[in-house]
């Protein structure tokens, strides 16, 4: 059963989940996306180097 499970929530249930999470100070927040994505910089790279990354 590797299918992802989807749970349908009403707007009220979703809002309640959000509110409950906001009251827990130790909830792990996801880091900002730009901290996770490290793109190579192409300063002074040849065109061939750039194309191997694409």
N, C-alpha and C positions, 0 to 999 in steps of 0.2 A: 504493500500500500504506500507507494511513494508519491501518490497524487497529493498535491497541496490541498489542505482543507480550507474551505471558505465558509465563514460564518456571517450570516446576514444579521445586521443590527439595525434597529430603528434609530432615528436621529437622537431620540432621548437616551437610548442605551449607550450610544456612542459618546454623547456628551457626558454621561455619567462616568464612563471609563476614563475620559480625558480628565474630568474633575478629580477622580480618585487618584490618578497618576500624579496630578499636580500637587497633591497633599503629601506625597512621599518624598522627602528631601534626598533620600539615598538612591533614587531611581537613576540608573545609568543613562546618561544622555549620549546619543550618537555623536561622534565628533563631526565637525563640519566637513563637507564633501571635499573641499580643497586640501584638507589634511590627508585624505586617503589616496588622492590621485596625484601621482608624481609623473608629470610629463617630461620627456627628455627635451632639453633646450638645444636648438640647432644653431647657436651662434657660431659662425665660422665653419659649419659642417658643409660637406659637399652635397650636391643634389642626390647622389647615390645613397649616402648615409640616410638622408631624410626618407627616401623612398623605401628603404628596408623597414622603416618603422610603420609605414602605412599599410 
